[in-house]
Amino acid sequence: MKDFPTVCLCLFFLGGKAFHSLNGEGQGSPYPHKPEAFFPELAPVLSDLDEKAPYLLEQRELVRQAGSQRMIADSSKGFKFGVNTQVQSIHEDRPSQDFHHRYRTLSSVYLTKPLFHWGALDAASKVAELSEKSSKLRHSSLLRSYRTKVRSDYLDMIILRYEGELAEVSYGLALENERDLVRRQDLGHVSDLTVYEGTLARLKQSIKLSELRREVYHQSRVFLMETGYSTKLTFAKTLAFTNFCENHPFSSSLPVLVSQLSSPEVENLRNEIEVETNKIKIAEADLKPKLNLIGSVYQDQVALASNRDTLTRNNLVVGVEAKWNFWDSSLSRGKKEAARSRKRMNELSLQRSSARLRLAIEDLRNQMVGLEGEINANRQLVKVAGNRYDKSLIEFRQNRITPTLHFESRLTLDESKLDLAKSVSRYLKLRDLYDERTTFTRN
């Protein structure tokens, strides 16, 4: 019988040591309920996500794009300086004169800068700055959510691996029962039907074990692809995890509801409200006079009417340009009203999102409270199923029950252990999601 296939990340379990770290004992952990607290080699996967996960690398480009847009908006307030040079070939055909051809070179240097636009340029820069802030906020939120997803996927693989370990033990038991039944058949103690039942149980367990191996291999490949992690991983025996499932006092570690809550969605809405406030200012400035500083040094040539010669002039222009749009067919008014409407809509959305966030946090905690009772019930179920299996083993050896009943007691024990592990896994996922939504800080 080959060992159950191993996938990413070698986990160094020392049973009780990992369990103590979860309870804040020993070396302790700043995040005692995170999977990486007792699966330590999950930590480098999480720490490298922003640099290796393909999806996050794609989304990070949106932050760079937002930064570029801010640079573009800021440039509208600064100086603009340029140089222009022209080389011309001139062909002249003047009345009563011979055809004339010549070359000339003209150059100019110009400088411009906005002076006064009623705060519209500053408002445009502020809009771009807020957009960049929202982009960074979305990326940060995406990274937090992606870490939560990676932890959840990792726990799913742990459960799948644990289920495989239980199935492997049960397969060994089914194989041993089949061989024992064959020996008893040779002695005339059992019938062919009983042997067929043992063979059937062994084949079913073999099929289940094969499917679990395939699923573990596939999920591990998907995990590596989504995280960008290149180190090959190996799952060790999950003794520490089972100790945690069977002994951790969940009732004493339930989180306390916090009074002040925020989230990326809430902060984005606050940013959008400020964006619309600045867009109103921009719209109000559209029909107001605007002043720009202009300056230029340029050359030109003036043709003399009396002969073929030209006069080259060097000119210096420094002044203030005034521009005033008196009427735009309600364009600026429409922009202003649209910005006001969007601002009001975002204010209403902010109130609704804040209330919804509060309900979601309360629901997460209530689910954890419910899971506490489910975990305790599953613990009792594991004890009862363990006692039943021990009793069935004694009776089977005394030939008082059939191999089928004995094997069913083993499967019931495996199922109860797996249910306990799954309920604890759900608790850890909920706790991680709760921490993600309650530890957000506004920058």
TAWO-V455165 format. One line per field, one symbol per residue. ss: DSSP state (A for helix, B for strand, O for the rest). phi: phi as a letter, one per 40 degrees, with the letter a starting at -180 (. if undefined). A space follows every 50 residues. Layout:
ss = ???
phi = ???
//
This chain:
ss = OOOOOOOOOOOOOOOAAAAAAAOOOOOOOOOOOOAAAOOAAAAAAAAOAA AAOAAAAAAAAAAAAAAAAAAAAAAOOOOBBBBBBBBBBBBBOOOOOOOB BBBBBBBBBBBBBBBBOOOAAAAAAAAAAAAAAAAAAAAAAAAAAAAAAA AAAAAAAAAAAAAAAAAAAAAAAAAAAAAAAAAAAAOOOOOAAAAAAAAA AAAAAAAAAAAAAAAAAAAAAAAAAAAOOOOOOOOOOOAAAAAAAAAOOA AAAOOOOOOOOOOAAAAAAAAAAAAAAAAAAAAAOOOOOBBBBBBBBBBB BBBOOOOOOBBBBBBBBBBBBBBOOOOOOOAAAAAAAAAAAAAAAAAAAA AAAAAAAAAAAAAAAAAAAAAAAAAAAAAAAAAAAAAAAAAAAAAAAOOO OOAAAAAAAAAAAAAAAAAAAAAAAAAAAAAAAAAAAAOOOOO
phi = .ccccbbdgccccbfccccccccgcgcgacbcbcdccbbdccdcccccdc cbcdcccccccccccccccccccccccccbbabbbbbbbbbbbcdgbccb bababbbabbabacbabfgccccccccccccccccccccccccccccccc cccccccccccccccccccccccccccccccccccccgcbcccccccccc ccccccccccccccccccccccdccccgcbccbbccccccccccccbccc ccbccccccbbaadccccccccccccccccccccccbbcbbbcbaababa bbccccaccbbcbbbbbbabbbbaccabfgcccccccccccccccccccc cccccccccccccccccccccdccccccccccccccccccccccccccgb bcdccccccccccccccccccccccccccccccccccbbcbcc
//
